Amino acid sequence: MRILKSFAWILFMGIGLQAIGQTNKEKANALKNEAIELMDNGDYKKSLSLLEEAKSLDPGNVDYPYEMAYAYYAKGDYKKAASILEGLKSHEDATDLFFQLLGNSYDMMGKADKAFDAYDQGLKKFPKSGRLFLEKGNVYWGKKEYEKALPLYEEGVEADPSFPSNYFRLAILYCHTSEEVWGMIYGELFMNLERNSERTAQISKLLYDTYKREITVMGDGEYSISFSKNANVINVSSEGVSKDKLKVPFGMCYETALSFSMINVKSIDMNSLDSVRQSFVDYYFTEQYKSYQNVLFDYQKKIKDAGHMEAYNHWILMKGDEATFGEWQKQNEEKWDAFVDWFNENQLELDENNRFYSSQYE
């Protein structure tokens, strides 16, 4: 009986200790949530105090020291943030966010080389991390060395197709070069990935303004369209021009499809651009473009086949002319509501099997 009683007592104690452990973890997590809220409101001192308490309750959890590093970063103590993160980066539960924050801390200290080293260490562990490619590009962006930033953002969209921020940067960069074609595509993809933010509004206006700037109606059925200066035919056989070896640059195809979509267009505005974009989809899916598959245009065709292209186009361009959009929406409430319902249920999904990056046409 004594043995059984002792065994029962040990069992009870084990259950009790387990319950206490669970309670500590739950309390630590609650403290973390409270600390994050305080951090968001700028009370870093109190936030750090709560995180220190949470860490003592659940010392094996890497989240609490990470949040402490984030708090130090937010208050401008980048050296302290980096010190904490250096001790965490080898932890088995460390994510790419740890290397992102570590690199950002060094970048804010003016130590670009150490920032790149942190990002590269992260990419060795997380080669598909779009945010780490983004941050590498952002170091150059901050120095206005855009030609060095751009290929890093490109690597980011190729590695992590569902991460929106690289598309955002690429849209801005390309729409201020002679190859606006890529900016138009990256920008619209970004809007589909991040549908309702200040950045979405920024890109909407950028796309509209780029259409207005690069398409000119000259009258008598003549138009000037300039979205790409890369108009050289590539992949030509060394023994001469061979039809099966020819590959027309994508920018040329894009401009050609736009040209055939301009018939009867008298001016460039939101409503005429809706007509142009709808005709573009029809023309792009003719036989001659079958070797230029494009996930964005595939999605546009899906929208058009569902009967929502007019509303979608007005959404894409809405911030370019808010008055015209408002008037259209007022007159087309049923169309708009039906589109919103459909759009919410049929989002564009980008992954390694369904993605776009500019070098795929080389």
C-alpha positions as CSV (number, residue, x, y, z in Angstrom):
1,M,0.0,0.0,0.0
2,R,2.8,2.3,0.8
3,I,4.3,1.8,-2.6
4,L,1.0,2.4,-4.4
5,K,0.5,5.5,-2.3
6,S,3.9,6.8,-3.1
7,F,3.4,6.1,-6.8
8,A,0.0,8.0,-6.7
9,W,1.7,10.9,-5.0
10,I,4.5,11.1,-7.6
11,L,1.9,10.9,-10.4
12,F,-0.1,13.7,-8.7
13,M,3.1,15.8,-8.4
14,G,3.9,15.2,-12.0
15,I,0.5,16.4,-13.2
16,G,0.7,19.3,-10.8
17,L,4.1,20.4,-12.2
18,Q,2.9,20.0,-15.7
19,A,-0.1,22.2,-15.0
20,I,2.2,24.8,-13.4
21,G,4.4,24.7,-16.5
22,Q,1.4,25.2,-18.8
23,T,0.2,28.1,-16.6
24,N,3.6,29.8,-16.8
25,K,3.7,29.4,-20.6
26,E,0.2,30.9,-20.9
27,K,1.1,33.7,-18.6
28,A,4.3,34.4,-20.5
29,N,2.3,34.5,-23.8
30,A,-0.2,36.9,-22.3
31,L,2.6,39.2,-21.1
32,K,4.1,39.1,-24.5
33,N,0.9,40.2,-26.1
34,E,0.5,43.0,-23.6
35,A,4.2,44.0,-24.2
36,I,3.6,44.2,-28.0
37,E,0.6,46.4,-27.5
38,L,2.7,48.7,-25.3
39,M,5.5,48.6,-27.8
40,D,3.1,49.7,-30.6
41,N,2.1,52.7,-28.4
42,G,5.7,53.7,-27.8
43,D,6.1,52.5,-24.2
44,Y,9.3,50.5,-24.7
45,K,10.4,50.6,-21.1
46,K,7.3,48.9,-19.8
47,S,7.2,46.6,-22.8
48,L,10.8,45.4,-22.1
49,S,10.0,44.8,-18.4
50,L,7.0,42.6,-19.3
51,L,9.1,40.7,-21.9
52,E,11.8,40.1,-19.3
53,E,9.2,38.6,-17.0
54,A,7.8,36.5,-19.8
55,K,11.3,35.2,-20.6
56,S,11.9,34.2,-17.0
57,L,8.6,32.3,-17.0
58,D,9.3,30.5,-20.2
59,P,13.1,30.6,-20.7
60,G,13.2,28.1,-23.6
61,N,10.9,30.2,-25.9
62,V,12.9,32.3,-28.4
63,D,10.0,34.6,-29.1
64,Y,10.5,36.7,-26.0
65,P,14.1,37.7,-26.5
66,Y,13.3,38.3,-30.2
67,E,10.5,40.7,-29.2
68,M,13.0,42.4,-26.8
69,A,15.4,42.9,-29.7
70,Y,12.5,44.3,-31.7
71,A,11.6,46.7,-28.9
72,Y,15.2,47.9,-28.7
73,Y,15.3,48.4,-32.5
74,A,12.0,50.3,-32.3
75,K,13.4,52.7,-29.7
76,G,16.6,53.2,-31.7
77,D,19.0,51.1,-29.7
78,Y,20.3,49.2,-32.7
79,K,23.4,48.0,-30.9
80,K,21.5,46.3,-28.2
81,A,19.1,44.8,-30.7
82,A,22.0,43.4,-32.7
83,S,23.6,42.0,-29.5
84,I,20.5,40.0,-28.6
85,L,19.9,38.8,-32.1
86,E,23.5,37.6,-32.5
87,G,22.9,35.3,-29.6
88,L,19.6,34.0,-31.1
89,K,20.5,33.4,-34.8
90,S,21.8,29.9,-34.2
91,H,18.7,28.9,-32.2
92,E,16.8,26.0,-33.8
93,D,13.6,28.0,-33.7
94,A,15.1,31.2,-35.3
95,T,13.3,32.2,-38.5
96,D,14.2,34.5,-41.3
97,L,12.7,37.4,-39.3
98,F,15.6,37.1,-36.9
99,F,18.2,37.6,-39.7
100,Q,16.0,40.4,-41.2
101,L,16.0,42.4,-37.9
102,L,19.7,41.7,-37.3
103,G,20.6,43.0,-40.7
104,N,18.4,46.0,-40.4
105,S,20.0,46.8,-37.0
106,Y,23.4,46.8,-38.6
107,D,22.1,48.8,-41.6
108,M,20.7,51.4,-39.2
109,M,24.1,51.6,-37.5
110,G,25.7,52.4,-40.9
111,K,27.4,48.9,-41.1
112,A,26.2,47.8,-44.5
113,D,28.8,45.0,-44.8
114,K,27.6,43.4,-41.6
115,A,24.0,43.9,-42.7
116,F,24.7,42.0,-45.9
117,D,26.5,39.3,-44.0
118,A,23.4,38.9,-41.7
119,Y,21.0,38.7,-44.7
120,D,23.3,36.2,-46.5
121,Q,23.6,34.0,-43.3
122,G,19.8,34.0,-43.3
123,L,19.5,33.1,-47.0
124,K,21.8,30.1,-46.4
125,K,19.2,28.8,-43.9
126,F,16.1,30.2,-45.7
127,P,17.0,30.4,-49.5
128,K,13.3,31.1,-50.3
129,S,13.0,34.1,-48.1
130,G,11.6,37.0,-50.1
131,R,12.0,39.4,-47.2
132,L,15.8,38.8,-47.0
133,F,16.2,39.6,-50.7
134,L,14.1,42.7,-50.1
135,E,16.3,43.9,-47.3
136,K,19.4,43.4,-49.3
137,G,17.8,45.5,-52.1
138,N,16.7,48.1,-49.6
139,V,20.3,48.7,-48.4
140,Y,21.1,49.9,-52.0
141,W,17.7,51.7,-52.3
142,G,18.7,53.7,-49.3
143,K,21.9,54.7,-51.0
144,K,19.9,55.5,-54.2
145,E,21.9,52.8,-56.0
146,Y,18.8,51.5,-57.7
147,E,20.6,49.6,-60.4
148,K,22.1,47.3,-57.7
149,A,18.8,47.1,-55.8
150,L,16.7,46.0,-58.8
151,P,18.2,42.5,-59.4
152,L,17.9,41.7,-55.7
153,Y,14.2,42.4,-55.8
154,E,14.0,40.3,-58.9
155,E,15.6,37.4,-57.1
156,G,13.1,38.0,-54.3
157,V,10.0,37.5,-56.5
158,E,11.5,34.5,-58.1
159,A,12.3,32.9,-54.8
160,D,9.2,33.9,-52.9
161,P,6.3,34.6,-55.4
162,S,3.7,35.3,-52.7
163,F,5.7,37.9,-50.8
164,P,4.4,41.3,-52.0
165,S,7.0,43.9,-51.1
166,N,9.5,43.0,-53.8
167,Y,6.8,43.5,-56.4
168,F,6.1,46.9,-54.9
169,R,9.7,48.0,-55.2
170,L,10.1,46.6,-58.7
171,A,6.9,48.4,-59.9
172,I,8.3,51.8,-58.7
173,L,11.7,51.2,-60.2
174,Y,10.7,49.9,-63.6
175,C,8.0,52.5,-64.1
176,H,10.8,55.1,-63.9
177,T,13.0,53.3,-66.5
178,S,12.7,52.7,-70.3
179,E,11.3,49.2,-69.5
180,E,8.0,50.2,-68.0
181,V,6.4,47.0,-69.2
182,W,7.9,45.1,-66.2
183,G,6.6,47.8,-63.8
184,M,3.1,47.5,-65.2
185,I,3.1,43.8,-64.6
186,Y,4.8,43.8,-61.2
187,G,2.6,46.6,-60.1
188,E,-0.6,44.8,-60.9
189,L,0.6,41.6,-59.3
190,F,1.4,43.6,-56.2
191,M,-2.1,45.0,-56.1
192,N,-3.5,41.5,-56.2
193,L,-1.3,40.3,-53.4
194,E,-1.8,43.4,-51.2
195,R,-5.3,44.6,-52.0
196,N,-6.1,47.3,-49.4
197,S,-3.2,49.4,-48.2
198,E,-1.6,52.8,-48.7
199,R,0.9,51.0,-51.0
200,T,-1.9,49.6,-53.1
201,A,-3.3,53.1,-53.6
202,Q,0.2,54.3,-54.5
203,I,0.7,51.6,-57.2
204,S,-2.8,52.2,-58.6
205,K,-1.9,55.8,-59.3
206,L,1.5,54.8,-60.6
207,L,-0.1,52.4,-63.2
208,Y,-2.6,55.0,-64.3
209,D,0.0,57.7,-64.6
210,T,2.3,55.4,-66.6
211,Y,-0.4,54.5,-69.1
212,K,-1.1,58.2,-69.5
213,R,2.5,59.1,-70.0
214,E,3.5,56.2,-72.3
215,I,0.4,56.1,-74.6
216,T,-0.3,59.2,-76.8
217,V,-3.2,59.5,-79.2
218,M,-2.1,61.6,-82.1
219,G,-5.3,61.4,-84.2
220,D,-6.2,59.8,-87.5
221,G,-5.7,56.4,-86.0
222,E,-2.1,57.0,-85.0
223,Y,-0.7,56.3,-81.6
224,S,2.6,56.4,-79.8
225,I,3.2,53.6,-77.3
226,S,6.4,53.3,-75.4
227,F,6.7,50.7,-72.6
228,S,10.0,49.1,-73.7
229,K,13.1,50.2,-75.5
230,N,14.3,46.6,-75.8
231,A,13.1,46.0,-79.3
232,N,15.9,43.9,-80.6
233,V,15.2,40.4,-81.9
234,I,17.2,37.8,-79.8
235,N,18.2,34.2,-80.1
236,V,19.1,34.3,-83.8
237,S,21.0,31.3,-85.3
238,S,24.7,32.1,-85.8
239,E,24.4,30.8,-89.4
240,G,21.7,33.3,-90.3
241,V,18.1,34.1,-89.4
242,S,16.1,31.0,-88.7
243,K,12.4,31.3,-88.0
244,D,12.3,28.6,-85.4
245,K,15.2,30.3,-83.6
246,L,13.7,33.8,-83.4
247,K,12.4,35.1,-80.1
248,V,10.8,38.5,-80.1
249,P,11.4,40.4,-76.8
250,F,8.4,40.4,-74.5
251,G,8.3,44.2,-74.5
252,M,7.8,44.2,-78.2
253,C,4.9,41.7,-77.9
254,Y,3.3,43.8,-75.1
255,E,3.5,47.0,-77.2
256,T,2.1,45.2,-80.3
257,A,-0.8,43.8,-78.3
258,L,-1.5,47.3,-76.9
259,S,-1.3,48.8,-80.4
260,F,-4.0,46.4,-81.7
261,S,-6.1,47.2,-78.6
262,M,-6.2,50.9,-79.4
263,I,-8.6,50.8,-82.4
264,N,-11.2,53.6,-82.1
265,V,-9.6,55.0,-78.9
266,K,-9.8,58.8,-79.0
267,S,-8.2,59.7,-75.6
268,I,-6.5,58.0,-72.7
269,D,-8.6,58.1,-69.5
270,M,-10.0,55.5,-67.1
271,N,-12.9,54.4,-69.2
272,S,-10.9,54.2,-72.4
273,L,-8.2,52.3,-70.6
274,D,-10.8,49.8,-69.5
275,S,-11.6,49.2,-73.2
276,V,-8.0,49.0,-74.1
277,R,-7.2,46.5,-71.3
278,Q,-10.2,44.3,-72.3
279,S,-9.1,44.2,-75.9
280,F,-5.6,43.5,-74.9
281,V,-6.7,40.3,-73.1
282,D,-8.5,39.2,-76.3
283,Y,-5.6,39.9,-78.5
284,Y,-3.0,38.4,-76.2
285,F,-4.7,35.0,-76.2
286,T,-4.4,34.6,-80.0
287,E,-2.1,31.9,-81.4
288,Q,1.0,34.1,-81.8
289,Y,1.4,34.7,-78.1
290,K,1.1,31.0,-76.9
291,S,4.9,30.9,-76.1
292,Y,4.6,33.9,-73.8
293,Q,2.5,32.5,-71.1
294,N,1.9,35.1,-68.3
295,V,0.2,34.4,-65.0
296,L,-1.2,38.0,-64.8
297,F,-2.8,37.8,-68.2
298,D,-4.1,34.3,-67.5
299,Y,-5.8,35.8,-64.4
300,Q,-7.1,38.8,-66.4
301,K,-8.7,36.3,-68.8
302,K,-10.3,34.4,-65.9
303,I,-11.7,37.7,-64.7
304,K,-13.0,38.7,-68.2
305,D,-14.5,35.2,-68.7
306,A,-16.4,35.7,-65.4
307,G,-17.8,39.0,-66.6
308,H,-15.9,41.3,-64.1
309,M,-13.2,42.9,-66.2
310,E,-14.8,46.3,-66.3
311,A,-15.0,46.5,-62.6
312,Y,-11.6,45.0,-62.1
313,N,-10.0,47.6,-64.5
314,H,-11.6,50.5,-62.6
315,W,-10.3,49.1,-59.4
316,I,-6.8,48.7,-60.7
317,L,-6.8,52.3,-61.9
318,M,-9.0,53.9,-59.3
319,K,-6.4,56.1,-57.6
320,G,-5.4,57.7,-60.9
321,D,-8.7,59.5,-61.3
322,E,-10.8,59.1,-58.2
323,A,-13.6,61.4,-59.4
324,T,-14.1,59.3,-62.5
325,F,-14.0,56.1,-60.5
326,G,-16.5,57.4,-58.0
327,E,-18.9,58.3,-60.8
328,W,-18.5,55.0,-62.5
329,Q,-19.0,53.1,-59.2
330,K,-22.1,55.2,-58.4
331,Q,-23.6,54.2,-61.8
332,N,-22.6,50.6,-61.6
333,E,-23.3,49.5,-58.0
334,E,-24.5,46.0,-59.0
335,K,-21.5,45.4,-61.2
336,W,-19.2,46.6,-58.5
337,D,-20.8,44.5,-55.7
338,A,-20.8,41.4,-57.9
339,F,-17.1,41.9,-58.7
340,V,-16.2,42.4,-55.1
341,D,-17.9,39.1,-54.1
342,W,-16.3,37.2,-56.9
343,F,-12.9,38.8,-56.3
344,N,-12.9,37.8,-52.6
345,E,-13.5,34.2,-53.6
346,N,-11.1,34.1,-56.5
347,Q,-7.8,35.6,-55.5
348,L,-4.7,35.3,-57.6
349,E,-2.5,32.7,-56.1
350,L,1.2,32.9,-56.8
351,D,3.7,30.1,-55.9
352,E,6.7,28.4,-57.5
353,N,4.4,26.7,-60.0
354,N,2.4,29.8,-60.9
355,R,4.6,32.9,-60.9
356,F,6.1,35.7,-63.0
357,Y,9.6,37.2,-63.1
358,S,11.0,39.2,-66.0
359,S,13.9,36.9,-66.9
360,Q,11.6,34.0,-67.6
361,Y,11.3,35.2,-71.2
362,E,15.0,35.3,-71.9
